[in-house]
Amino acid sequence: MKLTQSIFSAYYSAKNSVENFVKRQDGVTAIEYAIVAAGVAAVVVVLFKSDGDFAKAMKAIFERLSGQLDTLLKQNGTGTGTGGTA
C-alpha cells in the first residue's frame, strides 16, 4: 500500500511540475525580448554603418548645418565660427 502511495505521489508531483513548467511565461517573454533586441540591433547596424546611405545623408545634413552656423556666426560678429575665440 505504501509503495502505491509513493508511486502516485511521485506521479502527481512530476505531473504538477510539468504543468507548471508549461504554464510559466517568464522564459518565453525573455526569449521574445531577446529576439526583438537582436532585430533592433540588426536594423541599427544596417542604418548606421559608415558607408551606408543613411550615414551619408546624416553627415551631409550636419555638414550643411555646420556651414550655416559658421556663416551666421561670422555675419553677426559673435565668433569665428570655428569654435575658437574672436
Biopython code that builds the backbone (N, CA, C, O; Angstrom):
import numpy as np
from Bio.PDB.StructureBuilder import StructureBuilder

atoms = [
    (1, "MET", "N", (0.814, -1.193, 0.000)),
    (1, "MET", "CA", (0.000, 0.000, 0.000)),
    (1, "MET", "C", (0.864, 1.266, 0.000)),
    (1, "MET", "O", (0.580, 2.218, -0.728)),
    (2, "LYS", "N", (1.918, 1.270, 0.820)),
    (2, "LYS", "CA", (2.796, 2.424, 0.872)),
    (2, "LYS", "C", (3.508, 2.649, -0.453)),
    (2, "LYS", "O", (3.711, 3.792, -0.863)),
    (3, "LEU", "N", (3.888, 1.568, -1.124)),
    (3, "LEU", "CA", (4.565, 1.685, -2.408)),
    (3, "LEU", "C", (3.640, 2.335, -3.429)),
    (3, "LEU", "O", (4.083, 3.174, -4.214)),
    (4, "THR", "N", (2.386, 1.969, -3.431)),
    (4, "THR", "CA", (1.418, 2.541, -4.358)),
    (4, "THR", "C", (1.235, 4.029, -4.088)),
    (4, "THR", "O", (1.158, 4.830, -5.019)),
    (5, "GLN", "N", (1.165, 4.396, -2.809)),
    (5, "GLN", "CA", (1.030, 5.807, -2.455)),
    (5, "GLN", "C", (2.265, 6.593, -2.893)),
    (5, "GLN", "O", (2.142, 7.721, -3.369)),
    (6, "SER", "N", (3.431, 6.017, -2.737)),
    (6, "SER", "CA", (4.661, 6.685, -3.149)),
    (6, "SER", "C", (4.697, 6.879, -4.658)),
    (6, "SER", "O", (5.123, 7.925, -5.147)),
    (7, "ILE", "N", (4.249, 5.866, -5.394)),
    (7, "ILE", "CA", (4.228, 5.963, -6.850)),
    (7, "ILE", "C", (3.248, 7.051, -7.288)),
    (7, "ILE", "O", (3.580, 7.881, -8.135)),
    (8, "PHE", "N", (2.038, 7.049, -6.714)),
    (8, "PHE", "CA", (1.059, 8.075, -7.064)),
    (8, "PHE", "C", (1.549, 9.473, -6.669)),
    (8, "PHE", "O", (1.332, 10.440, -7.399)),
    (9, "SER", "N", (2.199, 9.572, -5.530)),
    (9, "SER", "CA", (2.728, 10.857, -5.079)),
    (9, "SER", "C", (3.797, 11.373, -6.046)),
    (9, "SER", "O", (3.814, 12.550, -6.408)),
    (10, "ALA", "N", (4.680, 10.471, -6.452)),
    (10, "ALA", "CA", (5.728, 10.861, -7.402)),
    (10, "ALA", "C", (5.109, 11.234, -8.745)),
    (10, "ALA", "O", (5.549, 12.193, -9.379)),
    (11, "TYR", "N", (4.104, 10.499, -9.183)),
    (11, "TYR", "CA", (3.441, 10.785, -10.449)),
    (11, "TYR", "C", (2.801, 12.175, -10.420)),
    (11, "TYR", "O", (3.002, 12.975, -11.334)),
    (12, "TYR", "N", (2.029, 12.458, -9.364)),
    (12, "TYR", "CA", (1.362, 13.750, -9.279)),
    (12, "TYR", "C", (2.359, 14.896, -9.109)),
    (12, "TYR", "O", (2.142, 15.993, -9.625)),
    (13, "SER", "N", (3.428, 14.648, -8.402)),
    (13, "SER", "CA", (4.461, 15.671, -8.244)),
    (13, "SER", "C", (5.109, 15.990, -9.596)),
    (13, "SER", "O", (5.299, 17.156, -9.942)),
    (14, "ALA", "N", (5.442, 14.946, -10.349)),
    (14, "ALA", "CA", (6.037, 15.151, -11.672)),
    (14, "ALA", "C", (5.037, 15.819, -12.604)),
    (14, "ALA", "O", (5.403, 16.712, -13.368)),
    (15, "LYS", "N", (3.777, 15.395, -12.548)),
    (15, "LYS", "CA", (2.732, 15.978, -13.401)),
    (15, "LYS", "C", (2.564, 17.460, -13.090)),
    (15, "LYS", "O", (2.478, 18.279, -14.005)),
    (16, "ASN", "N", (2.517, 17.807, -11.820)),
    (16, "ASN", "CA", (2.373, 19.212, -11.436)),
    (16, "ASN", "C", (3.591, 20.036, -11.860)),
    (16, "ASN", "O", (3.447, 21.182, -12.284)),
    (17, "SER", "N", (4.769, 19.463, -11.747)),
    (17, "SER", "CA", (5.981, 20.176, -12.168)),
    (17, "SER", "C", (5.961, 20.454, -13.664)),
    (17, "SER", "O", (6.302, 21.556, -14.092)),
    (18, "VAL", "N", (5.569, 19.480, -14.455)),
    (18, "VAL", "CA", (5.498, 19.654, -15.905)),
    (18, "VAL", "C", (4.422, 20.681, -16.258)),
    (18, "VAL", "O", (4.649, 21.537, -17.113)),
    (19, "GLU", "N", (3.270, 20.612, -15.622)),
    (19, "GLU", "CA", (2.204, 21.582, -15.892)),
    (19, "GLU", "C", (2.647, 23.001, -15.544)),
    (19, "GLU", "O", (2.382, 23.935, -16.300)),
    (20, "ASN", "N", (3.318, 23.167, -14.407)),
    (20, "ASN", "CA", (3.811, 24.490, -14.021)),
    (20, "ASN", "C", (4.861, 24.989, -14.996)),
    (20, "ASN", "O", (4.893, 26.178, -15.314)),
    (21, "PHE", "N", (5.718, 24.104, -15.474)),
    (21, "PHE", "CA", (6.739, 24.486, -16.442)),
    (21, "PHE", "C", (6.106, 24.967, -17.740)),
    (21, "PHE", "O", (6.545, 25.958, -18.324)),
    (22, "VAL", "N", (5.075, 24.261, -18.187)),
    (22, "VAL", "CA", (4.405, 24.623, -19.435)),
    (22, "VAL", "C", (3.636, 25.939, -19.269)),
    (22, "VAL", "O", (3.578, 26.729, -20.212)),
    (23, "LYS", "N", (3.055, 26.190, -18.112)),
    (23, "LYS", "CA", (2.250, 27.393, -17.881)),
    (23, "LYS", "C", (3.099, 28.644, -17.673)),
    (23, "LYS", "O", (2.626, 29.751, -17.927)),
    (24, "ARG", "N", (4.334, 28.492, -17.220)),
    (24, "ARG", "CA", (5.166, 29.667, -16.923)),
    (24, "ARG", "C", (5.502, 30.413, -18.207)),
    (24, "ARG", "O", (5.815, 29.797, -19.225)),
    (25, "GLN", "N", (5.438, 31.722, -18.158)),
    (25, "GLN", "CA", (5.688, 32.560, -19.314)),
    (25, "GLN", "C", (6.978, 33.369, -19.186)),
    (25, "GLN", "O", (7.342, 34.083, -20.120)),
    (26, "ASP", "N", (7.670, 33.275, -18.066)),
    (26, "ASP", "CA", (8.873, 34.086, -17.845)),
    (26, "ASP", "C", (9.923, 33.839, -18.910)),
    (26, "ASP", "O", (10.455, 34.787, -19.487)),
    (27, "GLY", "N", (10.222, 32.597, -19.173)),
    (27, "GLY", "CA", (11.241, 32.265, -20.156)),
    (27, "GLY", "C", (10.840, 32.676, -21.565)),
    (27, "GLY", "O", (11.674, 33.132, -22.348)),
    (28, "VAL", "N", (9.571, 32.513, -21.881)),
    (28, "VAL", "CA", (9.074, 32.870, -23.204)),
    (28, "VAL", "C", (9.204, 34.377, -23.414)),
    (28, "VAL", "O", (9.615, 34.825, -24.484)),
    (29, "THR", "N", (8.857, 35.148, -22.403)),
    (29, "THR", "CA", (8.952, 36.598, -22.509)),
    (29, "THR", "C", (10.402, 37.027, -22.682)),
    (29, "THR", "O", (10.691, 37.915, -23.484)),
    (30, "ALA", "N", (11.305, 36.419, -21.952)),
    (30, "ALA", "CA", (12.719, 36.759, -22.076)),
    (30, "ALA", "C", (13.233, 36.446, -23.480)),
    (30, "ALA", "O", (14.004, 37.219, -24.051)),
    (31, "ILE", "N", (12.812, 35.328, -24.026)),
    (31, "ILE", "CA", (13.233, 34.962, -25.386)),
    (31, "ILE", "C", (12.656, 35.950, -26.398)),
    (31, "ILE", "O", (13.339, 36.348, -27.342)),
    (32, "GLU", "N", (11.408, 36.342, -26.202)),
    (32, "GLU", "CA", (10.801, 37.323, -27.116)),
    (32, "GLU", "C", (11.563, 38.641, -27.078)),
    (32, "GLU", "O", (11.825, 39.231, -28.127)),
    (33, "TYR", "N", (11.918, 39.108, -25.899)),
    (33, "TYR", "CA", (12.689, 40.347, -25.785)),
    (33, "TYR", "C", (14.054, 40.202, -26.442)),
    (33, "TYR", "O", (14.532, 41.142, -27.078)),
    (34, "ALA", "N", (14.682, 39.056, -26.300)),
    (34, "ALA", "CA", (15.992, 38.833, -26.931)),
    (34, "ALA", "C", (15.868, 38.874, -28.457)),
    (34, "ALA", "O", (16.732, 39.428, -29.135)),
    (35, "ILE", "N", (14.812, 38.297, -28.988)),
    (35, "ILE", "CA", (14.607, 38.312, -30.442)),
    (35, "ILE", "C", (14.365, 39.735, -30.927)),
    (35, "ILE", "O", (14.912, 40.143, -31.951)),
    (36, "VAL", "N", (13.550, 40.489, -30.201)),
    (36, "VAL", "CA", (13.289, 41.885, -30.577)),
    (36, "VAL", "C", (14.575, 42.700, -30.500)),
    (36, "VAL", "O", (14.855, 43.494, -31.398)),
    (37, "ALA", "N", (15.359, 42.516, -29.440)),
    (37, "ALA", "CA", (16.616, 43.252, -29.296)),
    (37, "ALA", "C", (17.580, 42.915, -30.431)),
    (37, "ALA", "O", (18.265, 43.805, -30.937)),
    (38, "ALA", "N", (17.646, 41.664, -30.833)),
    (38, "ALA", "CA", (18.516, 41.277, -31.940)),
    (38, "ALA", "C", (18.052, 41.931, -33.242)),
    (38, "ALA", "O", (18.877, 42.368, -34.044)),
    (39, "GLY", "N", (16.746, 42.000, -33.451)),
    (39, "GLY", "CA", (16.215, 42.655, -34.650)),
    (39, "GLY", "C", (16.528, 44.146, -34.670)),
    (39, "GLY", "O", (16.923, 44.692, -35.700)),
    (40, "VAL", "N", (16.348, 44.795, -33.532)),
    (40, "VAL", "CA", (16.659, 46.230, -33.444)),
    (40, "VAL", "C", (18.147, 46.464, -33.677)),
    (40, "VAL", "O", (18.526, 47.404, -34.376)),
    (41, "ALA", "N", (18.989, 45.619, -33.097)),
    (41, "ALA", "CA", (20.439, 45.755, -33.287)),
    (41, "ALA", "C", (20.807, 45.597, -34.758)),
    (41, "ALA", "O", (21.660, 46.323, -35.267)),
    (42, "ALA", "N", (20.176, 44.661, -35.433)),
    (42, "ALA", "CA", (20.465, 44.463, -36.856)),
    (42, "ALA", "C", (20.068, 45.690, -37.675)),
    (42, "ALA", "O", (20.796, 46.100, -38.579)),
    (43, "VAL", "N", (18.923, 46.269, -37.359)),
    (43, "VAL", "CA", (18.477, 47.466, -38.076)),
    (43, "VAL", "C", (19.436, 48.631, -37.814)),
    (43, "VAL", "O", (19.784, 49.365, -38.738)),
    (44, "VAL", "N", (19.858, 48.802, -36.572)),
    (44, "VAL", "CA", (20.782, 49.885, -36.232)),
    (44, "VAL", "C", (22.107, 49.714, -36.962)),
    (44, "VAL", "O", (22.667, 50.685, -37.472)),
    (45, "VAL", "N", (22.604, 48.496, -37.013)),
    (45, "VAL", "CA", (23.875, 48.253, -37.711)),
    (45, "VAL", "C", (23.742, 48.578, -39.193)),
    (45, "VAL", "O", (24.631, 49.199, -39.776)),
    (46, "VAL", "N", (22.639, 48.164, -39.803)),
    (46, "VAL", "CA", (22.445, 48.427, -41.230)),
    (46, "VAL", "C", (22.314, 49.929, -41.491)),
    (46, "VAL", "O", (22.896, 50.446, -42.444)),
    (47, "LEU", "N", (21.555, 50.624, -40.651)),
    (47, "LEU", "CA", (21.340, 52.053, -40.863)),
    (47, "LEU", "C", (22.588, 52.889, -40.616)),
    (47, "LEU", "O", (22.849, 53.846, -41.345)),
    (48, "PHE", "N", (23.351, 52.539, -39.604)),
    (48, "PHE", "CA", (24.444, 53.394, -39.178)),
    (48, "PHE", "C", (25.822, 52.912, -39.604)),
    (48, "PHE", "O", (26.824, 53.425, -39.106)),
    (49, "LYS", "N", (25.905, 51.953, -40.499)),
    (49, "LYS", "CA", (27.232, 51.560, -40.958)),
    (49, "LYS", "C", (27.878, 52.740, -41.669)),
    (49, "LYS", "O", (27.180, 53.560, -42.265)),
    (50, "SER", "N", (29.179, 52.834, -41.615)),
    (50, "SER", "CA", (29.873, 54.057, -42.021)),
    (50, "SER", "C", (29.704, 54.400, -43.500)),
    (50, "SER", "O", (29.770, 55.575, -43.859)),
    (51, "ASP", "N", (29.492, 53.427, -44.352)),
    (51, "ASP", "CA", (29.370, 53.733, -45.775)),
    (51, "ASP", "C", (27.931, 53.622, -46.288)),
    (51, "ASP", "O", (27.697, 53.597, -47.496)),
    (52, "GLY", "N", (26.980, 53.557, -45.368)),
    (52, "GLY", "CA", (25.581, 53.401, -45.766)),
    (52, "GLY", "C", (24.951, 54.714, -46.189)),
    (52, "GLY", "O", (25.469, 55.791, -45.895)),
    (53, "ASP", "N", (23.833, 54.611, -46.881)),
    (53, "ASP", "CA", (23.116, 55.791, -47.362)),
    (53, "ASP", "C", (22.646, 56.677, -46.216)),
    (53, "ASP", "O", (22.722, 57.903, -46.299)),
    (54, "PHE", "N", (22.161, 56.055, -45.150)),
    (54, "PHE", "CA", (21.673, 56.829, -44.008)),
    (54, "PHE", "C", (22.804, 57.621, -43.369)),
    (54, "PHE", "O", (22.640, 58.799, -43.048)),
    (55, "ALA", "N", (23.957, 56.973, -43.182)),
    (55, "ALA", "CA", (25.105, 57.658, -42.587)),
    (55, "ALA", "C", (25.572, 58.809, -43.478)),
    (55, "ALA", "O", (25.935, 59.875, -42.981)),
    (56, "LYS", "N", (25.563, 58.595, -44.776)),
    (56, "LYS", "CA", (25.956, 59.666, -45.709)),
    (56, "LYS", "C", (24.979, 60.830, -45.647)),
    (56, "LYS", "O", (25.394, 61.989, -45.657)),
    (57, "ALA", "N", (23.699, 60.536, -45.585)),
    (57, "ALA", "CA", (22.682, 61.588, -45.517)),
    (57, "ALA", "C", (22.817, 62.383, -44.219)),
    (57, "ALA", "O", (22.729, 63.611, -44.228)),
    (58, "MET", "N", (23.031, 61.681, -43.101)),
    (58, "MET", "CA", (23.193, 62.379, -41.826)),
    (58, "MET", "C", (24.441, 63.244, -41.836)),
    (58, "MET", "O", (24.419, 64.368, -41.335)),
    (59, "LYS", "N", (25.519, 62.741, -42.393)),
    (59, "LYS", "CA", (26.756, 63.512, -42.466)),
    (59, "LYS", "C", (26.540, 64.772, -43.307)),
    (59, "LYS", "O", (27.008, 65.847, -42.933)),
    (60, "ALA", "N", (25.847, 64.655, -44.421)),
    (60, "ALA", "CA", (25.571, 65.811, -45.272)),
    (60, "ALA", "C", (24.724, 66.841, -44.535)),
    (60, "ALA", "O", (24.980, 68.040, -44.635)),
    (61, "ILE", "N", (23.727, 66.386, -43.805)),
    (61, "ILE", "CA", (22.869, 67.310, -43.048)),
    (61, "ILE", "C", (23.691, 68.073, -42.014)),
    (61, "ILE", "O", (23.570, 69.293, -41.903)),
    (62, "PHE", "N", (24.522, 67.367, -41.262)),
    (62, "PHE", "CA", (25.311, 68.034, -40.222)),
    (62, "PHE", "C", (26.373, 68.948, -40.819)),
    (62, "PHE", "O", (26.672, 69.996, -40.246)),
    (63, "GLU", "N", (26.938, 68.580, -41.934)),
    (63, "GLU", "CA", (27.904, 69.469, -42.591)),
    (63, "GLU", "C", (27.220, 70.746, -43.072)),
    (63, "GLU", "O", (27.779, 71.836, -42.949)),
    (64, "ARG", "N", (26.010, 70.611, -43.620)),
    (64, "ARG", "CA", (25.267, 71.777, -44.080)),
    (64, "ARG", "C", (24.903, 72.680, -42.899)),
    (64, "ARG", "O", (25.044, 73.900, -42.983)),
    (65, "LEU", "N", (24.438, 72.086, -41.805)),
    (65, "LEU", "CA", (24.112, 72.874, -40.614)),
    (65, "LEU", "C", (25.347, 73.569, -40.045)),
    (65, "LEU", "O", (25.288, 74.728, -39.634)),
    (66, "SER", "N", (26.455, 72.851, -40.028)),
    (66, "SER", "CA", (27.697, 73.437, -39.532)),
    (66, "SER", "C", (28.109, 74.638, -40.381)),
    (66, "SER", "O", (28.512, 75.670, -39.845)),
    (67, "GLY", "N", (28.009, 74.508, -41.690)),
    (67, "GLY", "CA", (28.336, 75.608, -42.584)),
    (67, "GLY", "C", (27.425, 76.809, -42.380)),
    (67, "GLY", "O", (27.884, 77.951, -42.385)),
    (68, "GLN", "N", (26.132, 76.548, -42.199)),
    (68, "GLN", "CA", (25.184, 77.633, -41.974)),
    (68, "GLN", "C", (25.454, 78.338, -40.648)),
    (68, "GLN", "O", (25.371, 79.564, -40.565)),
    (69, "LEU", "N", (25.778, 77.561, -39.606)),
    (69, "LEU", "CA", (26.103, 78.166, -38.313)),
    (69, "LEU", "C", (27.372, 78.999, -38.410)),
    (69, "LEU", "O", (27.435, 80.095, -37.852)),
    (70, "ASP", "N", (28.378, 78.500, -39.107)),
    (70, "ASP", "CA", (29.613, 79.271, -39.296)),
    (70, "ASP", "C", (29.311, 80.597, -39.988)),
    (70, "ASP", "O", (29.819, 81.644, -39.587)),
    (71, "THR", "N", (28.483, 80.543, -41.026)),
    (71, "THR", "CA", (28.128, 81.757, -41.771)),
    (71, "THR", "C", (27.390, 82.746, -40.874)),
    (71, "THR", "O", (27.687, 83.940, -40.889)),
    (72, "LEU", "N", (26.430, 82.255, -40.095)),
    (72, "LEU", "CA", (25.673, 83.138, -39.204)),
    (72, "LEU", "C", (26.571, 83.769, -38.147)),
    (72, "LEU", "O", (26.460, 84.961, -37.861)),
    (73, "LEU", "N", (27.460, 82.967, -37.569)),
    (73, "LEU", "CA", (28.343, 83.491, -36.532)),
    (73, "LEU", "C", (29.297, 84.542, -37.097)),
    (73, "LEU", "O", (29.576, 85.542, -36.437)),
    (74, "LYS", "N", (29.788, 84.326, -38.289)),
    (74, "LYS", "CA", (30.698, 85.294, -38.909)),
    (74, "LYS", "C", (29.963, 86.583, -39.274)),
    (74, "LYS", "O", (30.513, 87.675, -39.132)),
    (75, "GLN", "N", (28.710, 86.454, -39.748)),
    (75, "GLN", "CA", (27.929, 87.628, -40.134)),
    (75, "GLN", "C", (27.582, 88.493, -38.919)),
    (75, "GLN", "O", (27.597, 89.722, -38.994)),
    (76, "ASN", "N", (27.276, 87.844, -37.820)),
    (76, "ASN", "CA", (26.879, 88.576, -36.618)),
    (76, "ASN", "C", (28.080, 89.055, -35.813)),
    (76, "ASN", "O", (27.928, 89.850, -34.886)),
    (77, "GLY", "N", (29.240, 88.590, -36.149)),
    (77, "GLY", "CA", (30.435, 89.010, -35.416)),
    (77, "GLY", "C", (30.496, 88.467, -34.008)),
    (77, "GLY", "O", (31.193, 89.021, -33.157)),
    (78, "THR", "N", (29.772, 87.388, -33.749)),
    (78, "THR", "CA", (29.745, 86.822, -32.399)),
    (78, "THR", "C", (30.775, 85.720, -32.222)),
    (78, "THR", "O", (30.870, 85.124, -31.150)),
    (79, "GLY", "N", (31.526, 85.453, -33.237)),
    (79, "GLY", "CA", (32.535, 84.414, -33.111)),
    (79, "GLY", "C", (33.156, 84.130, -34.457)),
    (79, "GLY", "O", (32.776, 84.708, -35.475)),
    (80, "THR", "N", (34.115, 83.232, -34.442)),
    (80, "THR", "CA", (34.801, 82.895, -35.689)),
    (80, "THR", "C", (34.098, 81.798, -36.443)),
    (80, "THR", "O", (34.358, 81.575, -37.626)),
    (81, "GLY", "N", (33.199, 81.107, -35.751)),
    (81, "GLY", "CA", (32.502, 80.008, -36.387)),
    (81, "GLY", "C", (33.286, 78.715, -36.369)),
    (81, "GLY", "O", (32.827, 77.692, -36.878)),
    (82, "THR", "N", (34.464, 78.762, -35.785)),
    (82, "THR", "CA", (35.282, 77.545, -35.744)),
    (82, "THR", "C", (35.454, 77.039, -34.321)),
    (82, "THR", "O", (36.237, 76.121, -34.077)),
    (83, "GLY", "N", (34.747, 77.615, -33.406)),
    (83, "GLY", "CA", (34.848, 77.180, -32.020)),
    (83, "GLY", "C", (35.936, 77.909, -31.256)),
    (83, "GLY", "O", (36.062, 77.733, -30.044)),
    (84, "GLY", "N", (36.720, 78.719, -31.937)),
    (84, "GLY", "CA", (37.778, 79.487, -31.275)),
    (84, "GLY", "C", (37.233, 80.805, -30.761)),
    (84, "GLY", "O", (36.056, 81.118, -30.938)),
    (85, "THR", "N", (38.109, 81.578, -30.117)),
    (85, "THR", "CA", (37.682, 82.873, -29.603)),
    (85, "THR", "C", (37.943, 83.939, -30.648)),
    (85, "THR", "O", (38.888, 83.828, -31.429)),
    (86, "ALA", "N", (37.114, 84.970, -30.669)),
    (86, "ALA", "CA", (37.228, 86.046, -31.659)),
    (86, "ALA", "C", (38.281, 87.046, -31.273)),
    (86, "ALA", "O", (38.506, 88.016, -31.996)),
]
sb = StructureBuilder()
sb.init_structure("model")
sb.init_model(0)
sb.init_chain("A")
sb.init_seg("    ")
for serial, (resi, resn, name, xyz) in enumerate(atoms, 1):
    if name == "N":
        sb.init_residue(resn, " ", resi, " ")
    sb.init_atom(name, np.array(xyz, "f"), 0.0, 1.0, " ", f" {name:<3s}", serial, name[0])
structure = sb.get_structure()
